[in-house]
Structure formats: structure tokens, C-alpha cells
Amino acid sequence: MKEAVEMIVKALVNEPEAVEVREVESERGAVMIEVRVAQTDVGKVIGRQGSTIRALRSVLHAAGLKRNRRFVLDILE
């Protein structure tokens, strides 16, 4: 899932070389996907009223249902 999120986020931002994606396993069995982008691109990843980040989280939720996993997406500054 990390690669898919990275590909989508790099397509959204102006500075794709600044995109960093980490996948961290939490204690409860969920997989945390942490995305770090350039400060100027944070708004593009979040989208108008959070619509873009909500759509990304929906895709991760659907993929998690198929794989019996829980994915949590966070944007880090």
C-alpha cells in the first residue's frame, strides 16, 4: 500500500522529490502510513475542505477490507 499512496501523492504535488512515505505497524495491528510533503504542498494533499485526503483514506479503507487489515493515513509536517 505504501507504493500506491506514494504514487498518488507524487502525482498531486508540485515537488514530488520531497514526498516521503513510511509504513509503520502499530500495537493494535493497524498499519500507519505516514506521508511527509513539502510545506507548500500540504494544502494540495489535504484538498478543499479535506476532500482529497478523505478520498485517499477511503481507498485505503477499501483496500484494508479486502486484505483484512486496517490502514491509517497521516499527513506529517
PDB file of N, CA, C and O in Angstrom:
ATOM      1  N   MET A   1       0.817  -1.199   0.000  1.00  0.00           N
ATOM      2  CA  MET A   1       0.000   0.000   0.000  1.00  0.00           C
ATOM      3  C   MET A   1       0.857   1.257   0.000  1.00  0.00           C
ATOM      4  O   MET A   1       0.457   2.296  -0.527  1.00  0.00           O
ATOM      5  N   LYS A   2       2.023   1.153   0.589  1.00  0.00           N
ATOM      6  CA  LYS A   2       2.915   2.302   0.652  1.00  0.00           C
ATOM      7  C   LYS A   2       3.221   2.828  -0.746  1.00  0.00           C
ATOM      8  O   LYS A   2       3.197   4.037  -0.975  1.00  0.00           O
ATOM      9  N   GLU A   3       3.508   1.924  -1.680  1.00  0.00           N
ATOM     10  CA  GLU A   3       3.869   2.330  -3.030  1.00  0.00           C
ATOM     11  C   GLU A   3       2.691   3.011  -3.738  1.00  0.00           C
ATOM     12  O   GLU A   3       2.881   3.982  -4.471  1.00  0.00           O
ATOM     13  N   ALA A   4       1.493   2.505  -3.520  1.00  0.00           N
ATOM     14  CA  ALA A   4       0.315   3.091  -4.149  1.00  0.00           C
ATOM     15  C   ALA A   4       0.064   4.504  -3.624  1.00  0.00           C
ATOM     16  O   ALA A   4      -0.215   5.417  -4.401  1.00  0.00           O
ATOM     17  N   VAL A   5       0.163   4.683  -2.317  1.00  0.00           N
ATOM     18  CA  VAL A   5      -0.044   6.007  -1.718  1.00  0.00           C
ATOM     19  C   VAL A   5       1.029   6.970  -2.218  1.00  0.00           C
ATOM     20  O   VAL A   5       0.733   8.119  -2.545  1.00  0.00           O
ATOM     21  N   GLU A   6       2.263   6.504  -2.275  1.00  0.00           N
ATOM     22  CA  GLU A   6       3.366   7.350  -2.739  1.00  0.00           C
ATOM     23  C   GLU A   6       3.139   7.802  -4.188  1.00  0.00           C
ATOM     24  O   GLU A   6       3.370   8.966  -4.516  1.00  0.00           O
ATOM     25  N   MET A   7       2.694   6.898  -5.042  1.00  0.00           N
ATOM     26  CA  MET A   7       2.451   7.225  -6.432  1.00  0.00           C
ATOM     27  C   MET A   7       1.336   8.276  -6.563  1.00  0.00           C
ATOM     28  O   MET A   7       1.462   9.222  -7.341  1.00  0.00           O
ATOM     29  N   ILE A   8       0.259   8.108  -5.809  1.00  0.00           N
ATOM     30  CA  ILE A   8      -0.858   9.045  -5.871  1.00  0.00           C
ATOM     31  C   ILE A   8      -0.448  10.426  -5.363  1.00  0.00           C
ATOM     32  O   ILE A   8      -0.758  11.439  -5.991  1.00  0.00           O
ATOM     33  N   VAL A   9       0.248  10.466  -4.227  1.00  0.00           N
ATOM     34  CA  VAL A   9       0.645  11.746  -3.637  1.00  0.00           C
ATOM     35  C   VAL A   9       1.640  12.466  -4.539  1.00  0.00           C
ATOM     36  O   VAL A   9       1.549  13.683  -4.700  1.00  0.00           O
ATOM     37  N   LYS A  10       2.584  11.745  -5.126  1.00  0.00           N
ATOM     38  CA  LYS A  10       3.553  12.385  -6.022  1.00  0.00           C
ATOM     39  C   LYS A  10       2.872  12.991  -7.240  1.00  0.00           C
ATOM     40  O   LYS A  10       3.343  13.996  -7.773  1.00  0.00           O
ATOM     41  N   ALA A  11       1.773  12.398  -7.685  1.00  0.00           N
ATOM     42  CA  ALA A  11       1.035  12.951  -8.816  1.00  0.00           C
ATOM     43  C   ALA A  11       0.283  14.229  -8.435  1.00  0.00           C
ATOM     44  O   ALA A  11      -0.037  15.035  -9.308  1.00  0.00           O
ATOM     45  N   LEU A  12       0.001  14.421  -7.162  1.00  0.00           N
ATOM     46  CA  LEU A  12      -0.772  15.578  -6.714  1.00  0.00           C
ATOM     47  C   LEU A  12       0.069  16.825  -6.460  1.00  0.00           C
ATOM     48  O   LEU A  12      -0.423  17.941  -6.625  1.00  0.00           O
ATOM     49  N   VAL A  13       1.331  16.655  -6.060  1.00  0.00           N
ATOM     50  CA  VAL A  13       2.126  17.776  -5.551  1.00  0.00           C
ATOM     51  C   VAL A  13       2.996  18.400  -6.632  1.00  0.00           C
ATOM     52  O   VAL A  13       3.199  17.822  -7.700  1.00  0.00           O
ATOM     53  N   ASN A  14       3.508  19.598  -6.333  1.00  0.00           N
ATOM     54  CA  ASN A  14       4.435  20.288  -7.237  1.00  0.00           C
ATOM     55  C   ASN A  14       5.870  19.818  -7.051  1.00  0.00           C
ATOM     56  O   ASN A  14       6.668  19.889  -7.986  1.00  0.00           O
ATOM     57  N   GLU A  15       6.208  19.338  -5.860  1.00  0.00           N
ATOM     58  CA  GLU A  15       7.565  18.887  -5.553  1.00  0.00           C
ATOM     59  C   GLU A  15       7.554  17.399  -5.212  1.00  0.00           C
ATOM     60  O   GLU A  15       7.629  17.038  -4.037  1.00  0.00           O
ATOM     61  N   PRO A  16       7.462  16.528  -6.220  1.00  0.00           N
ATOM     62  CA  PRO A  16       7.376  15.088  -5.930  1.00  0.00           C
ATOM     63  C   PRO A  16       8.639  14.517  -5.294  1.00  0.00           C
ATOM     64  O   PRO A  16       8.576  13.482  -4.631  1.00  0.00           O
ATOM     65  N   GLU A  17       9.775  15.167  -5.480  1.00  0.00           N
ATOM     66  CA  GLU A  17      11.013  14.668  -4.878  1.00  0.00           C
ATOM     67  C   GLU A  17      11.027  14.853  -3.361  1.00  0.00           C
ATOM     68  O   GLU A  17      11.823  14.214  -2.672  1.00  0.00           O
ATOM     69  N   ALA A  18      10.168  15.708  -2.835  1.00  0.00           N
ATOM     70  CA  ALA A  18      10.102  15.949  -1.395  1.00  0.00           C
ATOM     71  C   ALA A  18       9.148  14.995  -0.677  1.00  0.00           C
ATOM     72  O   ALA A  18       9.042  15.042   0.548  1.00  0.00           O
ATOM     73  N   VAL A  19       8.459  14.137  -1.412  1.00  0.00           N
ATOM     74  CA  VAL A  19       7.480  13.230  -0.813  1.00  0.00           C
ATOM     75  C   VAL A  19       8.192  12.060  -0.144  1.00  0.00           C
ATOM     76  O   VAL A  19       9.030  11.395  -0.754  1.00  0.00           O
ATOM     77  N   GLU A  20       7.850  11.819   1.112  1.00  0.00           N
ATOM     78  CA  GLU A  20       8.367  10.671   1.858  1.00  0.00           C
ATOM     79  C   GLU A  20       7.179   9.919   2.438  1.00  0.00           C
ATOM     80  O   GLU A  20       6.289  10.519   3.041  1.00  0.00           O
ATOM     81  N   VAL A  21       7.169   8.602   2.254  1.00  0.00           N
ATOM     82  CA  VAL A  21       6.082   7.774   2.769  1.00  0.00           C
ATOM     83  C   VAL A  21       6.698   6.668   3.615  1.00  0.00           C
ATOM     84  O   VAL A  21       7.602   5.958   3.173  1.00  0.00           O
ATOM     85  N   ARG A  22       6.194   6.533   4.838  1.00  0.00           N
ATOM     86  CA  ARG A  22       6.653   5.472   5.743  1.00  0.00           C
ATOM     87  C   ARG A  22       5.475   4.620   6.148  1.00  0.00           C
ATOM     88  O   ARG A  22       4.361   5.115   6.320  1.00  0.00           O
ATOM     89  N   GLU A  23       5.728   3.342   6.299  1.00  0.00           N
ATOM     90  CA  GLU A  23       4.703   2.409   6.753  1.00  0.00           C
ATOM     91  C   GLU A  23       5.143   1.877   8.108  1.00  0.00           C
ATOM     92  O   GLU A  23       6.214   1.282   8.228  1.00  0.00           O
ATOM     93  N   VAL A  24       4.311   2.090   9.137  1.00  0.00           N
ATOM     94  CA  VAL A  24       4.656   1.707  10.497  1.00  0.00           C
ATOM     95  C   VAL A  24       3.550   0.821  11.054  1.00  0.00           C
ATOM     96  O   VAL A  24       2.375   1.182  10.996  1.00  0.00           O
ATOM     97  N   GLU A  25       3.919  -0.333  11.591  1.00  0.00           N
ATOM     98  CA  GLU A  25       2.955  -1.246  12.207  1.00  0.00           C
ATOM     99  C   GLU A  25       2.684  -0.775  13.635  1.00  0.00           C
ATOM    100  O   GLU A  25       3.621  -0.590  14.412  1.00  0.00           O
ATOM    101  N   SER A  26       1.427  -0.583  13.983  1.00  0.00           N
ATOM    102  CA  SER A  26       1.085  -0.138  15.339  1.00  0.00           C
ATOM    103  C   SER A  26       0.855  -1.343  16.238  1.00  0.00           C
ATOM    104  O   SER A  26       0.832  -2.485  15.779  1.00  0.00           O
ATOM    105  N   GLU A  27       0.685  -1.069  17.525  1.00  0.00           N
ATOM    106  CA  GLU A  27       0.498  -2.143  18.516  1.00  0.00           C
ATOM    107  C   GLU A  27      -0.811  -2.898  18.297  1.00  0.00           C
ATOM    108  O   GLU A  27      -0.892  -4.094  18.576  1.00  0.00           O
ATOM    109  N   ARG A  28      -1.816  -2.217  17.809  1.00  0.00           N
ATOM    110  CA  ARG A  28      -3.146  -2.819  17.648  1.00  0.00           C
ATOM    111  C   ARG A  28      -3.298  -3.577  16.336  1.00  0.00           C
ATOM    112  O   ARG A  28      -4.384  -4.076  16.041  1.00  0.00           O
ATOM    113  N   GLY A  29      -2.244  -3.674  15.550  1.00  0.00           N
ATOM    114  CA  GLY A  29      -2.319  -4.408  14.296  1.00  0.00           C
ATOM    115  C   GLY A  29      -2.641  -3.542  13.101  1.00  0.00           C
ATOM    116  O   GLY A  29      -2.646  -4.034  11.973  1.00  0.00           O
ATOM    117  N   ALA A  30      -2.909  -2.272  13.313  1.00  0.00           N
ATOM    118  CA  ALA A  30      -3.177  -1.358  12.196  1.00  0.00           C
ATOM    119  C   ALA A  30      -1.854  -0.945  11.560  1.00  0.00           C
ATOM    120  O   ALA A  30      -0.811  -0.954  12.214  1.00  0.00           O
ATOM    121  N   VAL A  31      -1.905  -0.592  10.319  1.00  0.00           N
ATOM    122  CA  VAL A  31      -0.724  -0.115   9.612  1.00  0.00           C
ATOM    123  C   VAL A  31      -0.866   1.393   9.433  1.00  0.00           C
ATOM    124  O   VAL A  31      -1.795   1.865   8.778  1.00  0.00           O
ATOM    125  N   MET A  32       0.058   2.141  10.018  1.00  0.00           N
ATOM    126  CA  MET A  32       0.067   3.598   9.894  1.00  0.00           C
ATOM    127  C   MET A  32       0.899   3.959   8.677  1.00  0.00           C
ATOM    128  O   MET A  32       2.055   3.551   8.567  1.00  0.00           O
ATOM    129  N   ILE A  33       0.325   4.709   7.779  1.00  0.00           N
ATOM    130  CA  ILE A  33       1.052   5.204   6.621  1.00  0.00           C
ATOM    131  C   ILE A  33       1.238   6.705   6.839  1.00  0.00           C
ATOM    132  O   ILE A  33       0.275   7.472   6.850  1.00  0.00           O
ATOM    133  N   GLU A  34       2.494   7.105   7.012  1.00  0.00           N
ATOM    134  CA  GLU A  34       2.821   8.497   7.285  1.00  0.00           C
ATOM    135  C   GLU A  34       3.366   9.132   6.020  1.00  0.00           C
ATOM    136  O   GLU A  34       4.311   8.622   5.417  1.00  0.00           O
ATOM    137  N   VAL A  35       2.771  10.242   5.619  1.00  0.00           N
ATOM    138  CA  VAL A  35       3.171  10.944   4.402  1.00  0.00           C
ATOM    139  C   VAL A  35       3.738  12.299   4.793  1.00  0.00           C
ATOM    140  O   VAL A  35       3.112  13.067   5.524  1.00  0.00           O
ATOM    141  N   ARG A  36       4.927  12.573   4.295  1.00  0.00           N
ATOM    142  CA  ARG A  36       5.564  13.873   4.541  1.00  0.00           C
ATOM    143  C   ARG A  36       5.786  14.532   3.184  1.00  0.00           C
ATOM    144  O   ARG A  36       6.397  13.942   2.292  1.00  0.00           O
ATOM    145  N   VAL A  37       5.288  15.757   3.033  1.00  0.00           N
ATOM    146  CA  VAL A  37       5.434  16.512   1.783  1.00  0.00           C
ATOM    147  C   VAL A  37       6.022  17.879   2.097  1.00  0.00           C
ATOM    148  O   VAL A  37       6.126  18.267   3.260  1.00  0.00           O
ATOM    149  N   ALA A  38       6.403  18.604   1.057  1.00  0.00           N
ATOM    150  CA  ALA A  38       6.898  19.968   1.238  1.00  0.00           C
ATOM    151  C   ALA A  38       5.795  20.841   1.840  1.00  0.00           C
ATOM    152  O   ALA A  38       4.608  20.611   1.606  1.00  0.00           O
ATOM    153  N   GLN A  39       6.197  21.822   2.599  1.00  0.00           N
ATOM    154  CA  GLN A  39       5.236  22.686   3.292  1.00  0.00           C
ATOM    155  C   GLN A  39       4.250  23.340   2.308  1.00  0.00           C
ATOM    156  O   GLN A  39       3.081  23.534   2.640  1.00  0.00           O
ATOM    157  N   THR A  40       4.714  23.671   1.122  1.00  0.00           N
ATOM    158  CA  THR A  40       3.850  24.328   0.144  1.00  0.00           C
ATOM    159  C   THR A  40       2.837  23.372  -0.477  1.00  0.00           C
ATOM    160  O   THR A  40       1.857  23.816  -1.076  1.00  0.00           O
ATOM    161  N   ASP A  41       3.058  22.067  -0.342  1.00  0.00           N
ATOM    162  CA  ASP A  41       2.178  21.074  -0.954  1.00  0.00           C
ATOM    163  C   ASP A  41       1.174  20.443   0.008  1.00  0.00           C
ATOM    164  O   ASP A  41       0.358  19.622  -0.411  1.00  0.00           O
ATOM    165  N   VAL A  42       1.220  20.804   1.269  1.00  0.00           N
ATOM    166  CA  VAL A  42       0.313  20.210   2.252  1.00  0.00           C
ATOM    167  C   VAL A  42      -1.141  20.467   1.873  1.00  0.00           C
ATOM    168  O   VAL A  42      -1.978  19.570   1.977  1.00  0.00           O
ATOM    169  N   GLY A  43      -1.441  21.665   1.441  1.00  0.00           N
ATOM    170  CA  GLY A  43      -2.810  22.009   1.056  1.00  0.00           C
ATOM    171  C   GLY A  43      -3.313  21.205  -0.127  1.00  0.00           C
ATOM    172  O   GLY A  43      -4.500  20.885  -0.200  1.00  0.00           O
ATOM    173  N   LYS A  44      -2.429  20.876  -1.049  1.00  0.00           N
ATOM    174  CA  LYS A  44      -2.835  20.080  -2.212  1.00  0.00           C
ATOM    175  C   LYS A  44      -3.175  18.657  -1.817  1.00  0.00           C
ATOM    176  O   LYS A  44      -4.088  18.056  -2.384  1.00  0.00           O
ATOM    177  N   VAL A  45      -2.452  18.113  -0.853  1.00  0.00           N
ATOM    178  CA  VAL A  45      -2.725  16.746  -0.411  1.00  0.00           C
ATOM    179  C   VAL A  45      -4.007  16.697   0.414  1.00  0.00           C
ATOM    180  O   VAL A  45      -4.765  15.730   0.330  1.00  0.00           O
ATOM    181  N   ILE A  46      -4.249  17.724   1.200  1.00  0.00           N
ATOM    182  CA  ILE A  46      -5.463  17.767   2.010  1.00  0.00           C
ATOM    183  C   ILE A  46      -6.676  18.064   1.136  1.00  0.00           C
ATOM    184  O   ILE A  46      -7.729  17.451   1.306  1.00  0.00           O
ATOM    185  N   GLY A  47      -6.535  18.996   0.207  1.00  0.00           N
ATOM    186  CA  GLY A  47      -7.634  19.320  -0.694  1.00  0.00           C
ATOM    187  C   GLY A  47      -8.613  20.299  -0.085  1.00  0.00           C
ATOM    188  O   GLY A  47      -8.516  20.658   1.089  1.00  0.00           O
ATOM    189  N   ARG A  48      -9.551  20.721  -0.898  1.00  0.00           N
ATOM    190  CA  ARG A  48     -10.546  21.681  -0.457  1.00  0.00           C
ATOM    191  C   ARG A  48     -11.479  21.015   0.540  1.00  0.00           C
ATOM    192  O   ARG A  48     -12.151  20.034   0.221  1.00  0.00           O
ATOM    193  N   GLN A  49     -11.514  21.556   1.747  1.00  0.00           N
ATOM    194  CA  GLN A  49     -12.309  21.024   2.860  1.00  0.00           C
ATOM    195  C   GLN A  49     -11.972  19.569   3.161  1.00  0.00           C
ATOM    196  O   GLN A  49     -12.820  18.827   3.657  1.00  0.00           O
ATOM    197  N   GLY A  50     -10.731  19.149   2.862  1.00  0.00           N
ATOM    198  CA  GLY A  50     -10.288  17.801   3.194  1.00  0.00           C
ATOM    199  C   GLY A  50     -10.755  16.729   2.230  1.00  0.00           C
ATOM    200  O   GLY A  50     -10.684  15.542   2.549  1.00  0.00           O
ATOM    201  N   SER A  51     -11.226  17.119   1.069  1.00  0.00           N
ATOM    202  CA  SER A  51     -11.801  16.137   0.146  1.00  0.00           C
ATOM    203  C   SER A  51     -10.760  15.166  -0.410  1.00  0.00           C
ATOM    204  O   SER A  51     -11.055  13.982  -0.572  1.00  0.00           O
ATOM    205  N   THR A  52      -9.564  15.635  -0.700  1.00  0.00           N
ATOM    206  CA  THR A  52      -8.538  14.762  -1.271  1.00  0.00           C
ATOM    207  C   THR A  52      -8.053  13.744  -0.247  1.00  0.00           C
ATOM    208  O   THR A  52      -7.951  12.558  -0.559  1.00  0.00           O
ATOM    209  N   ILE A  53      -7.755  14.186   0.958  1.00  0.00           N
ATOM    210  CA  ILE A  53      -7.276  13.256   1.985  1.00  0.00           C
ATOM    211  C   ILE A  53      -8.380  12.274   2.367  1.00  0.00           C
ATOM    212  O   ILE A  53      -8.102  11.112   2.663  1.00  0.00           O
ATOM    213  N   ARG A  54      -9.620  12.731   2.362  1.00  0.00           N
ATOM    214  CA  ARG A  54     -10.742  11.841   2.654  1.00  0.00           C
ATOM    215  C   ARG A  54     -10.856  10.754   1.592  1.00  0.00           C
ATOM    216  O   ARG A  54     -11.135   9.599   1.915  1.00  0.00           O
ATOM    217  N   ALA A  55     -10.641  11.113   0.325  1.00  0.00           N
ATOM    218  CA  ALA A  55     -10.690  10.137  -0.758  1.00  0.00           C
ATOM    219  C   ALA A  55      -9.550   9.132  -0.640  1.00  0.00           C
ATOM    220  O   ALA A  55      -9.754   7.938  -0.859  1.00  0.00           O
ATOM    221  N   LEU A  56      -8.359   9.597  -0.297  1.00  0.00           N
ATOM    222  CA  LEU A  56      -7.233   8.677  -0.095  1.00  0.00           C
ATOM    223  C   LEU A  56      -7.516   7.705   1.050  1.00  0.00           C
ATOM    224  O   LEU A  56      -7.225   6.513   0.948  1.00  0.00           O
ATOM    225  N   ARG A  57      -8.075   8.212   2.122  1.00  0.00           N
ATOM    226  CA  ARG A  57      -8.407   7.344   3.259  1.00  0.00           C
ATOM    227  C   ARG A  57      -9.491   6.337   2.889  1.00  0.00           C
ATOM    228  O   ARG A  57      -9.477   5.207   3.377  1.00  0.00           O
ATOM    229  N   SER A  58     -10.430   6.733   2.031  1.00  0.00           N
ATOM    230  CA  SER A  58     -11.464   5.805   1.574  1.00  0.00           C
ATOM    231  C   SER A  58     -10.869   4.675   0.747  1.00  0.00           C
ATOM    232  O   SER A  58     -11.276   3.521   0.882  1.00  0.00           O
ATOM    233  N   VAL A  59      -9.914   5.001  -0.104  1.00  0.00           N
ATOM    234  CA  VAL A  59      -9.238   3.973  -0.907  1.00  0.00           C
ATOM    235  C   VAL A  59      -8.488   3.004   0.004  1.00  0.00           C
ATOM    236  O   VAL A  59      -8.533   1.791  -0.201  1.00  0.00           O
ATOM    237  N   LEU A  60      -7.801   3.541   1.007  1.00  0.00           N
ATOM    238  CA  LEU A  60      -7.081   2.685   1.944  1.00  0.00           C
ATOM    239  C   LEU A  60      -8.032   1.811   2.751  1.00  0.00           C
ATOM    240  O   LEU A  60      -7.726   0.652   3.033  1.00  0.00           O
ATOM    241  N   HIS A  61      -9.166   2.355   3.117  1.00  0.00           N
ATOM    242  CA  HIS A  61     -10.150   1.576   3.861  1.00  0.00           C
ATOM    243  C   HIS A  61     -10.657   0.405   3.017  1.00  0.00           C
ATOM    244  O   HIS A  61     -10.771  -0.717   3.511  1.00  0.00           O
ATOM    245  N   ALA A  62     -10.960   0.668   1.749  1.00  0.00           N
ATOM    246  CA  ALA A  62     -11.436  -0.395   0.858  1.00  0.00           C
ATOM    247  C   ALA A  62     -10.365  -1.457   0.655  1.00  0.00           C
ATOM    248  O   ALA A  62     -10.666  -2.651   0.648  1.00  0.00           O
ATOM    249  N   ALA A  63      -9.127  -1.034   0.490  1.00  0.00           N
ATOM    250  CA  ALA A  63      -8.036  -1.999   0.327  1.00  0.00           C
ATOM    251  C   ALA A  63      -7.832  -2.807   1.607  1.00  0.00           C
ATOM    252  O   ALA A  63      -7.513  -3.994   1.556  1.00  0.00           O
ATOM    253  N   GLY A  64      -8.015  -2.159   2.744  1.00  0.00           N
ATOM    254  CA  GLY A  64      -7.879  -2.852   4.018  1.00  0.00           C
ATOM    255  C   GLY A  64      -8.952  -3.902   4.223  1.00  0.00           C
ATOM    256  O   GLY A  64      -8.679  -4.969   4.773  1.00  0.00           O
ATOM    257  N   LEU A  65     -10.164  -3.615   3.790  1.00  0.00           N
ATOM    258  CA  LEU A  65     -11.239  -4.596   3.901  1.00  0.00           C
ATOM    259  C   LEU A  65     -10.927  -5.839   3.080  1.00  0.00           C
ATOM    260  O   LEU A  65     -11.199  -6.963   3.502  1.00  0.00           O
ATOM    261  N   LYS A  66     -10.364  -5.625   1.925  1.00  0.00           N
ATOM    262  CA  LYS A  66     -10.028  -6.746   1.045  1.00  0.00           C
ATOM    263  C   LYS A  66      -8.904  -7.595   1.625  1.00  0.00           C
ATOM    264  O   LYS A  66      -8.873  -8.810   1.428  1.00  0.00           O
ATOM    265  N   ARG A  67      -7.981  -6.957   2.339  1.00  0.00           N
ATOM    266  CA  ARG A  67      -6.816  -7.663   2.901  1.00  0.00           C
ATOM    267  C   ARG A  67      -6.966  -7.993   4.386  1.00  0.00           C
ATOM    268  O   ARG A  67      -6.033  -8.516   4.995  1.00  0.00           O
ATOM    269  N   ASN A  68      -8.118  -7.696   4.973  1.00  0.00           N
ATOM    270  CA  ASN A  68      -8.346  -7.898   6.410  1.00  0.00           C
ATOM    271  C   ASN A  68      -7.314  -7.169   7.262  1.00  0.00           C
ATOM    272  O   ASN A  68      -6.813  -7.707   8.250  1.00  0.00           O
ATOM    273  N   ARG A  69      -7.005  -5.942   6.864  1.00  0.00           N
ATOM    274  CA  ARG A  69      -6.070  -5.085   7.588  1.00  0.00           C
ATOM    275  C   ARG A  69      -6.726  -3.733   7.793  1.00  0.00           C
ATOM    276  O   ARG A  69      -7.724  -3.414   7.147  1.00  0.00           O
ATOM    277  N   ARG A  70      -6.170  -2.951   8.681  1.00  0.00           N
ATOM    278  CA  ARG A  70      -6.646  -1.588   8.892  1.00  0.00           C
ATOM    279  C   ARG A  70      -5.500  -0.635   8.589  1.00  0.00           C
ATOM    280  O   ARG A  70      -4.418  -0.751   9.166  1.00  0.00           O
ATOM    281  N   PHE A  71      -5.738   0.305   7.683  1.00  0.00           N
ATOM    282  CA  PHE A  71      -4.739   1.289   7.308  1.00  0.00           C
ATOM    283  C   PHE A  71      -5.161   2.656   7.817  1.00  0.00           C
ATOM    284  O   PHE A  71      -6.326   3.038   7.706  1.00  0.00           O
ATOM    285  N   VAL A  72      -4.195   3.397   8.381  1.00  0.00           N
ATOM    286  CA  VAL A  72      -4.438   4.742   8.886  1.00  0.00           C
ATOM    287  C   VAL A  72      -3.469   5.674   8.164  1.00  0.00           C
ATOM    288  O   VAL A  72      -2.259   5.446   8.183  1.00  0.00           O
ATOM    289  N   LEU A  73      -3.989   6.716   7.533  1.00  0.00           N
ATOM    290  CA  LEU A  73      -3.169   7.658   6.781  1.00  0.00           C
ATOM    291  C   LEU A  73      -3.028   8.950   7.547  1.00  0.00           C
ATOM    292  O   LEU A  73      -4.021   9.549   7.960  1.00  0.00           O
ATOM    293  N   ASP A  74      -1.777   9.389   7.741  1.00  0.00           N
ATOM    294  CA  ASP A  74      -1.481  10.654   8.430  1.00  0.00           C
ATOM    295  C   ASP A  74      -0.590  11.512   7.555  1.00  0.00           C
ATOM    296  O   ASP A  74       0.321  11.007   6.898  1.00  0.00           O
ATOM    297  N   ILE A  75      -0.852  12.806   7.549  1.00  0.00           N
ATOM    298  CA  ILE A  75      -0.001  13.771   6.860  1.00  0.00           C
ATOM    299  C   ILE A  75       0.848  14.449   7.914  1.00  0.00           C
ATOM    300  O   ILE A  75       0.315  15.027   8.862  1.00  0.00           O
ATOM    301  N   LEU A  76       2.164  14.387   7.765  1.00  0.00           N
ATOM    302  CA  LEU A  76       3.088  14.992   8.721  1.00  0.00           C
ATOM    303  C   LEU A  76       3.684  16.249   8.124  1.00  0.00           C
ATOM    304  O   LEU A  76       3.910  16.330   6.917  1.00  0.00           O
ATOM    305  N   GLU A  77       3.937  17.231   8.980  1.00  0.00           N
ATOM    306  CA  GLU A  77       4.559  18.481   8.521  1.00  0.00           C
ATOM    307  C   GLU A  77       5.979  18.541   8.974  1.00  0.00           C
ATOM    308  O   GLU A  77       6.677  19.515   8.689  1.00  0.00           O
TER     309      GLU A  77
END
